Amino acid sequence: MASLNILVIGAGVAGTALPLLLQSTSSSSLTTNITVIERSPSLRTAGQQIDVQGQGVAVMRRTGLLQKLRSYCVTESGMQFVNSAGKAVATFGVTPAQEGEKKKEGKRELGGMTQEYEIMRGDLVRLLYEESIERNRRRTVEETQGEGKGNGKGSLKYEFGKTVTSLHQTSKDGVDILFSDNSTGHFDLVVAADGQASRTRELAFGKAMSDAAFVPFGLYAAFYSIPSLPVGSDDMAKAYNAPGRKVIMTRTGGRPVTQVYLLDALDTTALQKIHGESTAVRKEKWAAAFQGAGWESEALIEGMKGCEDFYVAEGGIVRNKRLHTGRVVLLGESGYGGTFTGSGTELALSGAWVLAGELARHGSDVGAALQRYEEIMRTPVKELHATPSMVKMALRMFLPYYAFEVWLLRTFVWAIHWSGIALLIARLMPDGKEGWKLPEYKELGFEE
């Protein structure tokens, strides 16, 4: 029986999904001893609202977690586009998954920004983390209640406040790691699940290749939460376009706080320069950029001053030429992530499924498992990732510069809403092509 010591770097969506999937492997040829490290001192349960679509839904259903996922979902009923007076220009409801669980897994529907499975990022991470811990506990009980020795299924542990200082691939079958606490370890496989700006990717592939993997869109976004305001007191998300290529969004999801999104596609050079500055400096710059933007900008900027979860992200897409080198593999945002693409969560869950499945299938032949993982993931990444040129064109349309362009955009959105064109297009679209679907892995022990 093959025994793999696996290090997972990053306890986000991908980094907690992979251990969960490997806990249930039915393969008699593979034992996994998994260590997950996270730089934060505890599980990061903050973050904004995300959605689970397509094959992400398939993963949650196959692991038996779809109903739990649903119980965590926010109660957002749709999105309104508003003008400077706060009057709704157009309203788009929830985009439902298709009828029937299996049917909806394969196709992404045309519709509004609100999806059927909307969840706070922290809640999804917590769900995956707690479930991985529970399944490891049950597995341990089953082992100890066996014939005195257990069945050798392995172990799982999470370590917080810890990072990787250096890594060295000793040969084709191992990686030596130096951690931030000066401890060391040798692992058969290192999984980089540490996000879009992955430090592990740089250590394994080199700085030049790592930097080249990120393709910017020419957009920055600030995210934060404030006590619920009257503008966000209902369960309807709101979006407001301001001249100067700016957008303000608010979402509550039935919670006592208002999530605020500030999108800026004009002042990108200035925002890039303050990337390494203190939170106070960055707040000051963002407040100045949106001063006088209209609608509820003044109240939202005032709320920004006292928020504790303010963070900024650069819009872009991660496009790696390779997903593994030796025994280091990229998973989720470190390998094929993207800000504002709408596919990050789906790809993270799908990638974890494929990587776990190939490891379970190939046993001790880790190299073959990583090669197949890379080959298989090329298709969904290509399908779900929009090209940078397409995104930039969309940004130019939906973040206009001049006031009259904002008026034209609102007129266009109003016409789409009131004419029912979007619904008509959705109904006329052919159902024949459902796109990429999860491979089957009986070795994982999940029933179809």
Number of C-alpha atoms within 10 A of each C-alpha: 12 13 16 19 18 21 23 24 29 27 28 25 27 32 29 28 27 29 29 24 25 31 28 19 24 18 20 15 16 22 24 22 20 23 18 23 23 23 18 14 10 12 19 17 14 14 17 17 18 21 22 25 26 27 28 23 25 26 23 19 20 13 16 13 16 16 11 13 20 13 11 15 22 19 17 23 20 21 23 23 20 19 19 14 9 16 11 16 18 19 19 20 18 17 18 17 20 16 9 8 13 15 13 19 24 22 19 17 16 14 16 16 16 20 21 22 23 22 23 19 20 18 18 26 22 19 18 25 21 14 19 23 18 14 18 22 15 12 20 19 12 14 17 12 12 11 9 8 9 15 16 16 24 20 17 20 13 17 17 16 13 17 20 20 15 15 19 13 18 12 10 12 15 18 21 17 20 16 16 14 11 9 9 14 12 18 20 20 22 28 25 27 32 28 26 22 17 19 21 27 29 14 16 23 16 12 13 9 15 22 16 12 21 21 15 16 22 18 25 23 22 19 19 22 24 20 14 19 17 9 18 23 17 18 17 23 26 21 19 25 27 26 17 19 23 24 21 23 21 26 27 26 25 18 17 13 16 26 23 24 20 23 24 25 23 18 17 14 12 11 20 12 9 13 14 9 9 9 16 10 13 19 20 13 16 20 19 12 18 21 12 12 19 17 19 18 19 15 11 24 19 12 18 22 14 12 13 11 14 19 13 19 15 22 21 22 26 24 22 19 10 16 23 23 16 18 22 25 25 28 29 28 27 29 32 27 27 28 20 16 16 18 24 27 26 23 29 26 25 29 30 25 27 24 26 25 25 23 26 29 23 19 20 19 14 21 18 15 21 25 17 16 23 19 12 18 19 13 13 19 19 12 11 17 20 15 14 15 10 11 19 17 12 11 16 13 15 18 24 23 18 13 14 11 17 22 16 14 17 20 14 13 18 16 15 15 16 12 11 10 12 16 13 10 12 13 11 8 11 9 9 6 9 14 15 18 15 19 12 13 19 15 21 22 18 17 11 11
